[in-house]
Amino acid sequence: QVQFVESGGGLVQPGGSLRLSCAAPGMDFSILTMGWYRQAPGKERELVARILTDERTNYIDSVKDRFTITRDNGRRTVHLQMNSLKPDDTAVYYCNRAPPSHPPLPWGQGTQVTVSS
């Protein structure tokens, strides 16, 4: 069974940066659209960014020009570079396959991102 392992979260001040990583040993990322999701307290999980098999990327408006999603198919990893972080970015971040590669597979534990002064 595929298991996603997310890492790289932490506590950062507003304006700071973090780089999240996602690994899924044994999974062939190259044939999938992959995405980063987040879930803030009391809110539903939302898709923040996705990268298609042809490397095209999409972002929600609130993170455009601040977040960058990349993939390394050879290492079976997906990354999310987050810059100019804001308190509203505070959430648990998860990776999983994203539309049109759907539905999501079982969720990993995620990685906590807290933006606070």
C-alpha positions in Angstrom: 0.0 0.0 0.0 1.3 3.4 -0.9 2.3 5.6 2.0 3.1 9.3 1.6 5.7 10.7 3.9 5.7 14.5 4.3 8.5 16.5 6.0 9.9 19.9 6.3 7.3 21.7 8.3 8.0 23.8 11.4 7.5 27.1 13.1 8.4 30.2 11.1 7.9 33.9 11.4 5.8 35.8 8.9 7.8 36.5 5.8 9.9 33.4 6.3 10.3 30.4 4.1 10.0 26.6 4.3 10.6 23.8 1.8 8.3 20.8 2.2 9.2 17.3 0.8 7.0 14.3 0.0 8.2 10.8 -0.6 6.4 7.7 -1.6 8.7 4.7 -1.9 7.7 2.4 -4.7 5.3 4.8 -6.3 5.8 5.9 -9.9 5.2 9.7 -9.7 5.9 10.2 -13.3 2.5 9.0 -14.4 0.5 11.0 -11.9 -0.5 14.6 -11.3 0.7 15.3 -7.8 -0.5 17.9 -5.4 0.1 19.6 -2.1 -3.0 20.0 0.1 -3.5 21.7 3.5 -6.0 21.6 6.3 -6.2 24.5 8.8 -8.0 24.0 12.1 -11.7 24.0 11.7 -11.5 24.0 7.9 -11.7 21.5 5.1 -8.7 20.2 3.3 -7.9 22.1 0.2 -5.7 21.6 -2.8 -3.0 24.3 -2.8 -0.8 23.4 -5.7 -0.5 20.7 -8.3 2.0 19.6 -10.9 0.9 17.7 -13.9 2.9 15.0 -15.7 4.1 17.6 -18.3 5.4 19.8 -15.5 2.7 22.4 -15.8 1.7 23.8 -12.4 -1.5 25.3 -10.9 -1.9 27.2 -7.6 -4.8 28.7 -5.7 -4.8 32.5 -5.8 -3.7 33.0 -2.2 -0.4 31.3 -2.8 0.4 32.3 -6.3 3.9 33.9 -6.7 4.8 32.7 -3.2 4.7 28.9 -3.5 6.4 26.7 -6.0 5.7 23.0 -6.5 8.3 20.8 -8.2 8.8 17.1 -8.7 11.7 14.7 -9.0 10.4 11.6 -10.7 13.7 9.7 -10.4 13.8 10.2 -6.6 10.1 9.8 -6.3 9.7 13.1 -4.4 7.5 16.2 -4.7 8.5 19.5 -3.1 6.7 22.7 -2.1 8.9 25.8 -1.7 7.0 28.3 0.4 8.2 31.9 0.6 6.8 35.0 2.1 4.7 32.9 4.5 1.7 34.4 6.2 -0.2 33.4 9.4 -3.1 32.2 7.1 -0.7 29.6 5.7 -0.7 27.8 9.1 -2.0 24.3 8.5 -1.1 20.7 8.2 0.3 20.1 4.7 -0.2 16.8 2.9 0.8 15.5 -0.5 -1.3 13.1 -2.6 -2.3 12.6 -6.2 -4.4 15.4 -7.6 -7.0 15.8 -10.4 -7.0 14.4 -13.0 -5.2 11.6 -11.2 -8.0 10.9 -8.7 -9.3 9.9 -6.2 -6.7 10.6 -3.5 -4.9 7.6 -2.1 -4.7 7.1 1.7 -3.4 10.2 3.4 -0.1 10.4 5.2 0.5 12.0 8.5 1.2 15.4 7.0 3.6 18.0 8.2 2.6 20.9 10.4 3.4 24.5 9.2 2.9 27.2 11.8 3.5 30.9 10.8 3.6 33.1 13.8 5.6 35.8 15.4 
